[in-house]
Amino acid sequence: MVVGLVIAGYFGFGFAFHLLLWFVALLQNCFCPYRWPDLSLQNKRKSDGGEEAKVGAGHECYEYDTPGWPPYAVFKLVLSLCTGLLLFRLISFVAVFALTALNVKIGCYFAPLSCGHRCCNAIFALLSRLLCNLSSCYTIQVFHRERLKWPGQPGNHPVVVPNHINMLEAFSLEYITWGMSGCVAKSQFSIPGVKSACQFSNGVAVDTKDKDVKQKVNAGIMKFVVNEPDERGQYPHSQAFVIYPEGITNSQNGLFRFNTGAFAPGVPVQPIVQRFPYKFMNPAWVSDSRVGPGNDLPWMMLRYMSQFNMTLQVKICEIWEPNEAEKADPVLYASNVQNYMALELGIAVTNTSNKILREKGGPFDLKASQVHPEVDSPERPP
């Protein structure tokens, strides 16, 4: 009985501390919000003589700048342990994540746009926001939300192309768009919940072994772009279709080279730039490399859940209408948008592909004796 009361008190104190930090974060966001002024660009296209972002050496997109456990990080970890905050957040996160997976599974049994499906979609969006909250991401600042009023409406839609930092901004985007769709590799269907999530969100399954995969993906994207009504007059492809052009999370110091998948159809895109302002802990999800230590699971989650607050800023940019040159050249289109997003973020562009993560002998192959000279992204210079 006494032990049970002690455990309940410990957990309850963690919950109370969580609410206190949430309240303080909301006050800070109201009275001392982070600023993010818009760029004043007369020409946003680099290929037409517009301003160019800083070009990095290649390692900037995966070079992590706040590794390890410095004294302040250790202090916050010990504090969160002693107050029950860490235990409350961890247990609650796992429980909410499981509930989210169950909600998605139930949602698959309802027809798209039915009352049951809409209800599950709303619950999915709210649970996604709660997952951010339980990871100490209490405040999300959204700039120019009025530019994202088109999801759920008739008419042609753009493809949403955000930069990628970690899983929290993906949860946040699910909440901001109130239910998004995208491309999912069939190879990931073996991960519990991924196949159900793809089915629930009306996603496009990508089979890399199919020789016609590019044509099928383009056809899937075009369904959301054209957004035609069905026989009942409803719009089953009216939600935001999101493609992360980097295909990997970056370090917040540079952007990986953009893949051309979102740009190959030659249709309008809507860039969304996201960042976590930080001083002591960069929330980016980056693996260890030859450049230096990263920020990876499971330690990443411990660092998240021992923070006081991690503010996420999301800026919704204007819809980018491709010109004739960009429609004819997806590489040019992707390069122009990458340059523009890097300018908005104030970081470097790189020519580093996400394939470097699995490249034998590359910066992430820590077992290799040396880095091959042909690796696209060199080690940090001394």
N, C-alpha and C positions, 0 to 999 in steps of 0.2 A: 504493500500500500504506500509506504513512504517512498520507495524507489519510484513507483509510478507517478507520485506527485512531483518528485524532483525532476523526472524526465519531462512531464507535462509543463512544469514551470520553466525549464530550460528551453523547451520548444516555443512556449508562449512568449518568453522574453525575446527570443530571436524574431518572432513574428512582430512584436511591438517595435523592436529596433528597426526592422525592415520598413514598417509604416512610417516611423520617424524620419528615416533617410529619404523616403519617398516624398514626404511633406516638405522637407528642407529643399530637395531637388526641385520641386514644383515652385517653391518661393523664389529660388535662385533663377529659375527659368522665367518667372514673371518680372522680376525686378532687375536682374543682371543677365540677360540672355546673351548667348554668343552671337556675334554678328557674322554675316556672310554677304557682303555687297556684290551686286551683279557686275559683270564685266561690260564695259562700253566698247564693243567691237563694231566697227563699220562693216568689216568683211570677216566673217567667221570661217571662210574656206581657206585653208592653207594653200591649196593648189591654185587659187586665184589671187595670190599675193597677200592673203590675210596674215595676221600675226602668228608666229610659230612658237610653240611651247619649247621649253628646254629639252634637249635631246640627251638622254642619259647614256652611260657607258654600257648598260645592260643589266647590272646587278641591283639597280635601285628598286625594282619591282618586287624583289624577294629578300632584300636586306632588312632585317629586323633591328630596330634601334633601342629597344628597352628589354633586353633578355634577362633571364635569371631572376633571383630573389634578392634585390637590394634591401637594406634595413627597413625602409618605409613599407615595402611590400610585405616583409615578414611581420611588421607591426600590425598591419591591417589583417593579415591572415590569423595571427594570434588573437586579435580583438574579435574577429568574426567567430572564431572557435569558442572563445570564452563567453561570448554573449548569446550563443546559439544561433546567430545569424546565418552562418555557413550551413549548419545542419538544416535549418528551415528552408533555405533557398535550394539546397541540393535535393532534398526529399520532395519539395513542392514542384521543382522543375521536372523531375522524373515522373511524378504523378500526372502533371499537366501534359507532358509529352505523350504519355500513354493514353490519356484521355483524348488528345488530339488525334492520335492514330485510330482509336476506336471510333471517333466521330467521322473520320474520313471513310472508314470501312462501312459504317452505317449509311453514309451519304451515297455510296456506290449503288445501293439498292433502290434509290429513287431516280426517276427520270430527270434528266437535265431540265432546269427551270421550273420544276414542280415545286409545290409548297415545301415539301420535305427536304428537297435538295437545297432550296434557298435558305431554309433554317439551318441546315448543316453547314452551309457556306458561311453564314453569319457567325456561327459558333466557331468555325475554323479561324476566321479572321480575328475574333476576340481572343481566342486561346493563343494565337500567334503573338498578339500584343502582350499577353500575360507572360509568355515565355521570355520576351525581352525584359519585362519588368523584373522577373525572378532572377535574371542575369545581371541585375543592377543597372540596366538601361531604362531608367525611370522616365527620362524626358526625350522626346523626339520632336525636333523642330523641322517643320515642313514649310519650305519656301515656294511660293507660287502654286499652291494647291489648286487654284482655279484652272490651271492648265491641264488638269487631269480629271475633267468632268465628263469626258467622252465614254469611259467604260460603262457598259450596260445600255448604251444608246444606239439607235439605228445609224447607218451610214458607214463609210470607210473609216478604218482605224489604223494608226501607226503601230509599228513594233517598238516596244519599250526596250531600251538598251542601257542598263545601269552598270557602273563599275562594281566590283565585288571585293568585299573586305573580310567578312566572316558570315556565319550563319544568322547572326542577330539582325543584320540589315535585310536579309532575305525574309525573316519572319516579319520584320517591320513593313516591308513592301507588300507582303500578303495582306497586312492590315490596311495599309494606305490605299491599295487598289481595291480593297474589299473582295478579294478573290481573284487570283491571277492564274494564267496557264503558261505553258512553255514546252520546250523540248526535253525529253527524258530518254537517256540511253537504255536500250533493252538489257544491256549487260548489268544494269543496276537493279533490275527487277528482282534479283535474288536477295536484295536488302529488304528486310521486313518493312512493309508499309509503302514502299516506293511505287509498286505496281498499282496499289489502291489509290494513292495520291494522284498518279498519272490519269487513271480512269476517272476519278472524281472531278479533277480540274479540266477534263477534256483535252489533256495534253497530247503532244505529238511524239509517238514512240520512235526512236531512232535506232535502226539496226545497221551498225557499221559494216556488217558482213554482206549486206545487200548491195549489189552493184548499182542499183538505181536509187540509193539512199538520198542523194542530193535532190533529185527530182521529186521524191516523195516528201522530203522535208519542206521544200519550197511550196509544194501543193498544200501541205498542212498549214504553213504560215499564211498562205494566201486566203485560206478559209476565214482566218481571223481578220485579215486586212480588208477583204471584200465585205465580210459580215452580212451575208444574205439571210433573209428570213426563211424559216422552214414552212411546211405546209399549214401549220397552225398560226402563222404570222408572228412567231416568236423568233428571237435571235440567239441561237445556241452558241455562237462564237463572238459574243459581244464583250467578253471580259478582256482585260489587258493581257496581251501575249508578250511575255518577257523572255529575252535572250541575253545572257551575260556574255558579251563578246570576248572577254578575256578567257573565259572557260576555266578560271582558277582564281583564288583569292590573292590579292596583292598586299603589299606592306604599307600602303598609304604614302609611300615615297616615290612611286612610279607606276605607270600602267604597262601591263603586258601588251604585246602586239595583239590587235583585235583580229579575231577570226572573221571570215567573210560570210558566215551563215546567215546572219541577220540582214546583210546588205546585198546578198546575191539576187534576191527578187527585184531589187531596184525600186522599192516602195518607201514611203516616208517612215522615219524612225523618230522616237522621242527620247533623247538622252536624259537620264536621271543620274545626277552626281551625288555621291554620299560620302560622308566623312565623320570620323569620331575625333573631335578636338581632344588633345591629351597633353599631359605634362609628365606624368610619372609612368604610365602604362599604356602602350599602344595596343589597342584591342585587335589588331590585325591577326589573322590566322595564317601563320607562315611556318613552314617546316624548317628543321635544321639544314644547313647547307655548308659548303666550304667557306662561304663568306662569313658565317658566324652562327651562333645559336638562334633558333627560331622561337615560335610561340605556338605549341601544338598540344593536342589532347594527350593526357587528361589534365596536365598542369594548367592549360589555358582556361579550363572551366573553373579551376580553383582560384585563379587570379581574377576572373570575371566576378565570381560570387563573393569575393572579399573586398570588392571596390565599394566606395560610398555612392558613386554615381558615374555612369558613362553616357554622356549626352551624344545622341546621334543627330546629325544634320542631313537633311535630304532636300536637294534643290531640283525641282522639276523644270527642265529647260523647255524652250519652245520646240514645236514639232519641226523636224528637219526635212524639208522637201528636196529630194535629190535633183540635181541638174542633169542634163543629158550625158555629160562626161561621167558622172557618178553612176548613172543607170547602166552605162556601158562597161564600167570598170569597178567591180566590187572592192578591189584592193584600194583604189583611190578613195572610194566612198568611205570605207572603214578607216583609212588613214586620216581623212579630214575630220571625221567625228571623234576619233581618238585624240587628235591634236586639240580640238575644241574642248573636250571634257577635261583634258590635262590642264588647259588654261584656266578653266573654272575651278579646278581643284588646287591649282598652284603647285603642281608636281611635274615630274619629267615623263616624257614618252620614251619607250624603249622598243627595240625590235626583237625582244625576247619572246619566244613562243611558249605556250603552256606545256608543250611537249618536252621541255627541258626537265620537267619534274621526273620523268621516267627515262631520261636519256642515260644510257650506260656510259660511265666515265664522265658524266656531267657534274655540275655543282652540287646536285642532290644525291649523287652516288657516293656516299661517304666511305664506302668500302674500296673504291678504286684507288689505285696507287698515285694516279696523277690525272689532272683534267686534260682531256684531249684538246689539241689546239683548235679544232674546228668547232668547238662548242660556241654557240651563238652569244652566250652571256659570260664574259670572263669574270674571274675572281676580282674582288675589290683590290685596287692597287695599294701598295704599302704607303 
